[in-house]
Amino acid sequence: MRFLLYNIRYGTGHGRGYHLPLPFTGFFKKTGNMLEQIGSFIRSVDPDIIGLVEVDSGSYRSHKTCQVAALARTLNHYHVVETKYGAQSVANRVPVLKQQGNGVLSRDPIISHRFHYFAEGVKRLVIEVELAQVVIFIVHLSLAFKHRQQQLEHLHRIVSASEKPVIVAGDFNTFGGNREIQLFLAATNLQNANLANLPTYPSHAPKKNLDFIFHSPELIVSDFSIPRIQLSDHSPLLCDFTLQGETNLKA
């Protein structure tokens, strides 16, 4: 099973032009053909499951197209997408912001899905997707250290309820380093697929490790890489898994 995690920055691109004529101006620009480039990259690595962070579900920026649904059609995948702010959040009622979310795509059918919400922070969504042999959790944690720690505690409770092997992945915003997630890993007994602690951010000159793929011990990592592609400010993470005792794990 090949799993891809990618924070695509809403398809707004990366590079010097993103900050012209003013810093972060690119956040408000239309995405152009960036989604096509992201789709071409995804097809080139041929993942079975894709976790996407920072997707646009239909604002003017993406020409009112849900990026996850568009990619799912191109890849012939099943998909789930949701806004990353809770229903009561002010952000969920603001144009553009209310179309910002996360998503999951799967080559094989999705058995079920649930949306959980943290009690703290602005970004609160946890996507849970059940597949035949694994459960996938996709997150985008808070920029505030205190809120991240509270969210990790809540995430531990959510993940621990799964009866199947799990993959927990996303942008954890661990600006304080990997020590921020050590207690979470110890409590959940999950393992970090990125054993070499390769940095993922910024994509043009990676220095920080903000994006992670965690997995149950029953899932054995046969290959892990961080493709050096600069379609976003984050680098993608690519991981091949096999289920313990099996030679080929289907999604």
C-alpha positions as CSV (number, residue, x, y, z in Angstrom):
1,M,0.0,0.0,0.0
2,R,1.4,3.3,-1.0
3,F,0.4,6.3,1.1
4,L,1.0,10.0,0.1
5,L,0.7,12.9,2.4
6,Y,0.7,16.4,0.9
7,N,0.0,19.9,2.2
8,I,-0.8,21.5,-1.1
9,R,-1.4,25.1,0.2
10,Y,-4.8,25.3,-1.6
11,G,-3.0,25.0,-4.9
12,T,-1.7,28.6,-4.6
13,G,1.9,27.6,-5.5
14,H,5.2,28.4,-4.0
15,G,8.2,30.7,-4.8
16,R,9.1,34.3,-4.9
17,G,6.0,35.2,-6.9
18,Y,3.8,34.1,-4.0
19,H,4.9,37.1,-2.0
20,L,4.5,39.7,-4.8
21,P,3.5,42.5,-4.8
22,L,3.1,42.1,-1.0
23,P,3.9,39.3,1.4
24,F,1.4,36.3,1.1
25,T,-0.4,38.0,-1.8
26,G,-0.4,34.5,-3.4
27,F,-2.9,33.3,-0.8
28,F,-5.6,35.4,-2.6
29,K,-4.6,34.6,-6.2
30,K,-6.5,32.2,-8.3
31,T,-4.8,28.8,-8.6
32,G,-4.4,28.7,-12.4
33,N,-3.1,25.3,-13.6
34,M,-1.5,24.4,-10.3
35,L,-4.0,21.7,-9.5
36,E,-3.1,20.0,-12.9
37,Q,0.5,20.0,-11.9
38,I,-0.3,18.5,-8.5
39,G,-2.4,15.9,-10.2
40,S,0.4,15.0,-12.6
41,F,2.8,14.6,-9.7
42,I,0.3,12.4,-7.8
43,R,-0.2,10.2,-10.9
44,S,3.6,9.9,-11.3
45,V,4.0,8.3,-7.8
46,D,0.7,6.3,-8.1
47,P,-0.4,6.2,-4.4
48,D,-3.3,4.0,-3.2
49,I,-4.3,6.4,-0.5
50,I,-3.7,10.2,-0.4
51,G,-4.0,12.5,2.6
52,L,-4.3,16.2,1.5
53,V,-4.0,19.1,3.8
54,E,-4.9,22.7,2.9
55,V,-7.4,22.1,0.0
56,D,-9.9,24.5,-1.5
57,S,-13.4,23.0,-1.7
58,G,-14.8,25.6,-4.0
59,S,-13.9,29.3,-3.5
60,Y,-13.2,31.8,-6.3
61,R,-9.5,30.9,-5.8
62,S,-10.1,27.4,-7.3
63,H,-12.6,28.6,-9.8
64,K,-15.4,27.3,-7.5
65,T,-14.1,23.8,-8.0
66,C,-13.5,21.4,-5.1
67,Q,-9.9,20.4,-5.5
68,V,-10.3,17.0,-3.8
69,A,-13.3,16.1,-6.0
70,A,-11.5,17.2,-9.1
71,L,-8.4,15.1,-8.3
72,A,-10.6,12.1,-7.4
73,R,-12.2,12.3,-10.8
74,T,-8.8,12.5,-12.5
75,L,-7.4,9.6,-10.5
76,N,-10.6,7.5,-10.4
77,H,-10.4,7.5,-6.6
78,Y,-13.0,7.6,-3.9
79,H,-12.8,10.7,-1.7
80,V,-13.8,12.6,1.5
81,V,-13.4,16.3,2.0
82,E,-14.4,18.7,4.8
83,T,-13.8,22.2,6.0
84,K,-11.2,22.3,8.8
85,Y,-13.1,24.7,11.1
86,G,-15.8,23.6,13.5
87,A,-19.5,24.4,12.6
88,Q,-19.5,27.1,15.3
89,S,-16.3,28.8,14.2
90,V,-16.4,32.3,12.9
91,A,-13.9,31.2,10.2
92,N,-16.5,28.8,8.9
93,R,-18.7,31.7,8.0
94,V,-16.0,33.8,6.2
95,P,-15.7,33.7,2.4
96,V,-12.7,31.7,1.2
97,L,-11.9,30.5,4.7
98,K,-15.1,28.4,4.8
99,Q,-13.9,26.6,1.7
100,Q,-10.5,25.6,3.3
101,G,-10.3,22.0,4.4
102,N,-8.5,18.7,4.2
103,G,-9.3,15.5,2.3
104,V,-8.6,11.8,1.8
105,L,-8.6,9.9,-1.5
106,S,-8.5,6.2,-1.9
107,R,-8.1,3.8,-4.8
108,D,-10.3,1.2,-3.0
109,P,-13.8,1.9,-1.6
110,I,-14.2,3.8,1.7
111,I,-16.2,1.8,4.2
112,S,-17.0,4.7,6.4
113,H,-15.9,8.1,7.5
114,R,-16.3,10.4,10.5
115,F,-15.4,14.0,11.2
116,H,-14.1,14.8,14.7
117,Y,-13.4,18.3,16.0
118,F,-10.9,19.4,18.6
119,A,-12.2,21.8,21.3
120,E,-9.1,24.1,21.0
121,G,-7.5,26.0,18.2
122,V,-8.8,27.4,15.0
123,K,-8.0,24.4,12.8
124,R,-10.0,21.6,14.5
125,L,-10.9,18.9,12.0
126,V,-9.8,15.3,12.3
127,I,-10.9,13.2,9.3
128,E,-11.3,9.5,10.0
129,V,-11.6,7.2,7.1
130,E,-12.1,3.4,7.4
131,L,-10.8,1.2,4.7
132,A,-10.8,-2.6,4.5
133,Q,-7.7,-3.2,6.6
134,V,-6.6,0.2,8.0
135,V,-8.1,3.4,9.4
136,I,-6.7,6.7,8.2
137,F,-6.7,9.9,10.3
138,I,-5.8,13.3,8.7
139,V,-5.1,16.4,10.8
140,H,-3.8,19.9,10.6
141,L,-2.8,21.1,14.1
142,S,-2.8,24.6,15.6
143,L,-0.1,27.2,15.2
144,A,-0.2,27.7,18.9
145,F,2.0,25.4,21.0
146,K,-0.5,25.1,23.9
147,H,-3.4,24.3,21.6
148,R,-1.3,21.7,19.7
149,Q,-0.6,19.9,23.0
150,Q,-4.3,19.9,23.9
151,Q,-5.1,18.6,20.4
152,L,-2.6,15.8,20.6
153,E,-4.2,14.7,23.9
154,H,-7.6,14.6,22.2
155,L,-6.2,12.9,19.1
156,H,-4.8,10.2,21.3
157,R,-8.3,9.4,22.6
158,I,-9.7,9.3,19.1
159,V,-7.0,7.1,17.6
160,S,-7.0,4.7,20.5
161,A,-10.7,3.8,19.8
162,S,-9.7,2.2,16.5
163,E,-9.9,-1.6,16.3
164,K,-7.8,-1.7,13.1
165,P,-4.2,-0.7,12.3
166,V,-4.1,3.1,11.8
167,I,-2.2,5.7,9.8
168,V,-2.2,9.1,11.4
169,A,-0.8,11.8,9.1
170,G,-0.9,15.5,8.5
171,D,0.7,18.9,9.2
172,F,1.5,18.9,12.9
173,N,3.1,22.4,12.9
174,T,5.8,21.1,15.3
175,F,7.8,24.3,15.3
176,G,9.3,23.2,18.6
177,G,10.8,20.1,17.0
178,N,10.0,16.4,17.2
179,R,10.0,16.5,21.0
180,E,6.4,17.9,20.7
181,I,5.1,14.5,19.4
182,Q,7.1,12.1,21.6
183,L,4.5,11.8,24.3
184,F,1.8,11.2,21.7
185,L,3.7,8.5,20.1
186,A,4.5,6.8,23.4
187,A,0.8,7.0,24.5
188,T,-0.5,5.6,21.2
189,N,2.3,3.1,20.5
190,L,2.5,4.6,17.0
191,Q,5.7,4.7,15.0
192,N,7.1,7.5,12.9
193,A,7.6,6.5,9.3
194,N,10.3,9.2,8.8
195,L,13.0,7.4,10.8
196,A,15.7,9.7,9.5
197,N,13.8,12.8,10.5
198,L,14.1,14.3,7.1
199,P,12.8,17.9,7.0
200,T,9.7,18.8,5.0
201,Y,9.4,22.6,5.2
202,P,10.0,24.9,3.3
203,S,10.1,22.8,0.2
204,H,12.7,24.9,-1.6
205,A,15.2,24.4,1.3
206,P,13.7,22.1,3.9
207,K,14.8,22.8,7.5
208,K,11.8,21.9,9.7
209,N,10.0,18.7,10.1
210,L,6.3,19.7,10.3
211,D,4.6,16.9,8.4
212,F,4.3,13.4,9.7
213,I,3.1,9.9,8.9
214,F,2.6,7.8,12.0
215,H,1.5,4.2,11.9
216,S,0.6,1.1,14.0
217,P,3.4,-1.4,14.6
218,E,1.5,-4.0,12.4
219,L,2.2,-1.8,9.4
220,I,5.7,-2.3,8.2
221,V,7.4,0.5,6.3
222,S,9.1,-0.9,3.2
223,D,10.0,2.4,1.7
224,F,9.9,6.1,2.7
225,S,10.8,9.2,0.7
226,I,10.3,12.9,0.5
227,P,10.1,13.9,-3.2
228,R,11.8,17.1,-3.9
229,I,9.0,18.9,-5.7
230,Q,8.0,22.5,-5.1
231,L,4.3,22.9,-6.0
232,S,3.6,24.0,-2.4
233,D,5.6,25.4,0.5
234,H,5.5,21.9,2.1
235,S,7.2,18.8,0.6
236,P,5.1,15.7,0.1
237,L,5.7,12.5,2.1
238,L,5.5,9.1,0.4
239,C,5.4,5.8,2.2
240,D,5.0,2.1,1.2
241,F,3.5,-0.2,3.8
242,T,3.0,-3.9,4.2
243,L,0.9,-5.5,6.8
244,Q,2.8,-7.7,9.2
245,G,2.6,-11.3,8.0
246,E,1.5,-10.2,4.5
247,T,3.6,-9.4,1.4
248,N,1.1,-7.1,-0.2
249,L,-1.3,-4.8,1.7
250,K,-4.3,-3.6,-0.3
251,A,-5.9,-0.3,0.8
